[in-house]
Amino acid sequence: GAGRGHDLRAIQDAMPSMPFLKAVEPNAALRKRLGAVESIEDVYDKEYDLVLCIDVLEHVPDPDALLAQIMERVKVGGLLIEATATHDQSTPLHLPQLEGWEATPTLQKNGFVPVETLGRLVVWQRHEVETMPTVLVVAHREVCVPTIECLFELVGAGWPVGFVYGDALIDRARAKAVSSWYLNETSDVFLMIDDDIVFKAEDAARVAALAREKRSIACAAYPVADGGHLASRGWPGTTLNFGVEYEPVEIRWPATGFMAVHRDVITAMVESLGEPCYPNQPDRFWPMFTPFKQGPDYLSEDYAFGQRAMDLGFKTWLDPKSILIHMKYKGLSVFNMPGATVRHNDEVS
């Protein structure tokens, strides 16, 4: 804090045996007397329960840079007690170019939530910051116009969207897309969408949130091109119900046309698969979608991915509230595919 270290001395007097108290003081004479370090860069531990920053930021030429270092040192769930007097220019030690600067927007953007106000002091608690899921569109043809319109809606809401073209092997294309996401992105969930799936933005958000909640795989159902069956597969002998009244249900295998996956799944797969293909190339990838035979079943790229995840202890969850349309030849959904049973006002038709 500003001044000659009164707050620090009060804390030291009140709790003289506190071994984990760290203090930063740039003034050499005060630093020696207080037993402090010269710079916050000298405080390497980033797992502090409590950080005090009282009447400091209005004195430094780059408060944003210092605030970034301070935020790093508060652990998730920890507290930051902060006061910044950029409204008060009564002292020459307050830099006039900082007048009106506030810490609040930066703190809120980085997951800090105000939990109490004590006079000028604000007590902030750090929460996890949920990044927007990354959308991966793996396409070997033009993306259909209705799907583009759906993707525009996600982009408008701040979702990062990436397109992958130009690979004749769909399992390799998907593996490259996910491996690149794993190596280069920071989001905790990706949502893979095919180039002919029509959806609502709230469906995308709900499926991604389900994958985040379960730290696993989540998907929404749609028919295969001819409507003969769902692209995703439930467990044999089970009936899948769709509508807003139904809760997520565990299924056997997901379909990659609308599939959200938590980073934990990919981390486990990467560790189990070992060295990637083409390890020294920028487009290296792990063959997590490679088809294989399991008993009498041939598992194509999406079922193979789901089975690998299952073998590693992960589950696949279906969101029955999300109703997708597959535009392959004609618009098909779970309600108008051949053999579908549709309920209207509790009457079956």
N, C-alpha and C positions, 0 to 999 in steps of 0.2 A: 504493500500500500504506500501511499504518499507519506511524506514526513520522515521521522527518524526511527521508525521501527517500533512504535509503541504497541501496535497490535501483536506483533511477534513476541515482544518481551512479555506481554500479558499472558499469552498462550504458554510460553516457556515457564513462567512463574507458576501458572495454574497446574501444568502437567509436566513437571521437570523430568519425568522418566519416560517421556514419549520418544522412542528411538526412531520412529518413522516420520518425524516432522522434517520437512525440507523447506528451505526458504531461499528466495532469490533476491539479491540486493546488488545493484551495479556500483554503488558508492563503496570505494575500497575501505575507508575508515569504518563505516557502519558494518560492512560485510564481516570484517574481522571481529568486531564486538558482538555481533549477533550470531556468528557461526554459520553464515549463509554462503551460498554459491554465487558466482558472478552473473551467470546467465541461465535462462530457463533451458537452454540447450545442454547445460551441465546436469540437468535432472533427467536421467535416462529412463527411470521407471515410469510406465504409462498406466499404472493400475492404482490410482489414488482414489480413496473414498470421498475425500473432500478437498477442494481447492478454493482458496480465498483470493479474489482479485478486486480489491476495494480501492477506488480512486487511483487507478494506475493507467488505464488505457488513454485517458485524456492528456497524458504527458509524453507519449511516445509518437514518433513521426509516422509509424505504420501500424496502427492498432489492429488492422485486419490480420496482419501476419502474426502478431503476438497472440491474438485471440485464437487463431488456428492452432498454435502450439499449446495454448492453455487447454483447449477443448480436447486435444489428443490425450491429455494426461488425466482426464476424468474417466473412470471406468464406467461401463454401462450399469446404470442403477445408482451411480455416485452423484454427488452434489457439487455444484459450483455456486459460491456466494459472490455476487458481483454488484458493483456500483460504479457508474461512469458519469463524471460531472462535465460533459461537454456543453451543457447548457450554461455553465457558470464561467464567465471570463473575468472574474474579479481578481484572479492571481495571474501574474506573468508566467507562471509555470504551466498553465493550461494553454496548449497550442491553439491559437485562434483559427488556424485552418481546419481544425477538427470540430468547430462549433456545429452542433446539430447532429454529429455522428452518433449512432446508436449501435449497441451490441445485439439488441433484440432480434433483428431479422436474421443475422448470421447464426445465432444460437438456435433459433427455431428451425431453420433450414437443416441444421445438423443434428436434430433429434433432441434438443434440450427443451424441457417443458417447465414453465414457472410453477412452483408448488407453494410458495409463500412469499409475502412481501413484508419486510420489517423496516418501516421508514423508507429510506433510500435504498436499502439493501434488497436485492431480489435473490431468492433461493431457486436455482435451476436444477432439475434432475435430468440426467442423460438417459435417453431411451435408444433402443435399436432403431436405425433408419432403414425403412423398407424401400429398396430401390424398385423402380418400375420393371416388370418382367420384360425380357427381350423377346421379340417376335421373330421367328425364323421361318421364312417362306422358301421351301426347296422346290424349285420348278424346273421342268424340262420342256416347257412350252409357254405360251403367253398366259399371263394371269387373267382369269375371266373378269369382266367389268364389274359384276356385283361384288366379287371378292375384293377388288381394288377399292370400291367404295367403302367396304367394311374396314379395310386397312387404313384408309384415310381418316376414319373416325378415331382409330387407335392412335395414329400419329398426332392428331389434333389434341388428344388427351395426354400427350407426352410419352407414349410408348415408343422405345427405339425399335425400328423394323429393319431387318436385313434380308436381302434376297440372295439366293444361291442358284446360279444357272450353270449350264454347260457341262454336266457330267452325265454320261449315258447310264451309269450304274446308280440306281436310286439309293441302294444301301451305302455306297461309298459317298454319294453326295450328302446324305443325311449325316454320316459319320464325320465328314469334313466340316459341315456346318456346326455341329454340336462341339467338336473338338476345338474349333476356332473360338466359339463362345466361351468354352471352359478356360482356354488359355489367355484370352484377351479381354473378356468382359468381367464386370464386378457384380452383376445382378445375380440374385440367388435362385431365380426361376427363369426358364425359357418356355415359350409357348410356340410349338411347331404347328403351322397352318398350311394346308395344301392350297394349290392355286385355283381350286374350284369349289371351295367351301364358303358358304354364306352364313354369317353369324351376326349376333348383336354384341355391342361392346360390353354390355353387362355380363354376357355369357363368357367372354374372354376373361373379364375380371374375376368372375366367380370360379372358373376352372383354375386359373393361376393361384387364387387365394387358397383353394382346396389343396393344391400341390404344396403350397407353402405351409399350410396348417399340418398336413400329414408328413411333410418332409419326404415326399415320395412322388408318385406319378398320378396325375389326374387327367381325365379326358371327358369329352362329350360325344354322344352317339350320333352316327349318321349311316345311311345304307351304302353298300357298295354300288357300283355303277348301274347294275341291272336290277337292283332292289331285292336281290335274292336273300340277303341276310345283312345284319349289321357289320360294319367294318371292324368294330371292336367285338370281343367275344366274352360272354359271361361264362359262369361255371355250368357244366352240363346239368340239365334238369332244373335250372332256375329260370324264373320269369322276371323280366326287367320291365318295370313300370316307369312311365315318364309323365312329368307334369310338375307344377309348382308345389304340390303337396308332398312330394317324395324327397327323402333325404339321400345323400351320397351313399353308394353301395359298392362293395368290393367286387371286382370282376377278375377274369382270368388274364386277358391280354388287352392292351390298348391299341388303338389305331392312331397312326402318326399324323393323320389329316387334321386333328385338333387335339393335341396332347401337350400338357404342361408337365415339366419335370423339374424337381428340386436339384440343386447342385450336389447335395449329398449322394444322390443316385449316381451321378457322373463321376464323382470322386471315387466311389467304391468300384465302379467299372474300370476306371483308369488304373487303379491299383491292382485289380484282378487281371487285367489284360497285359500289364507290363509295358515293355517298350513299344512306342507307337510305330506305325508304318511310316517309312521315309523319315526317320528320326531327325535328320539334319536339315530337313527342308522346311520352309515357312508354312507349307500346307500339310504338315504331318498330322496324322489322325489315328485314333484308336478304332478298330473295326467292331464297334459295339452293335451295329445293325446287320452284320453278316448273317444271312440265313443259314439254318442248319436243320437236320432231321432229328426228331425226338420220338422214338418209337415209331408208330405208324404215321405220325404227323410231320408235314413239312412246314417249318416255321419261316414265313417270309420276314422281311426286314423289321416290320413293326412288332410282330409276335415274337421274333427272336430277341428284340430289344427288351420286351416285357418279360420274357422268360429269364433272360440274364439278370434283370433286376430282381425277379422273384427268387432266383437262386441265391442272391446276395442278401435276402431278407426283406426286400421292399415289396409293397403292395400297390396295386393299381386300383384307383377309385373312379367311379363313373358318377358324373353329376346329372341326375335325371331332369333337372330344371332347365338345362340348356338344350334347345331344340335347333339343330343345324340343318341346312339344306345342301345337298350334294348336287352340283350343277353339271355332272359329267355329260349326260345326254339330255336329261330333263330334270327339273327340280324335284328331288325326292327327300323326304324326311322320315322320321320314325312313325309319323302319323299317316302317310299316304303310300308307303312302300307296300308291295304285295304281301298279303297275309297279316297286315297290322290290324290290331284290335283297338278301335278308338272309342273312348267313352265321352258321351255328351250328357251332362246333367244326370250322372249316375246311371245312364242307360248305355248298354254296350251295343255297338253297331259294327 
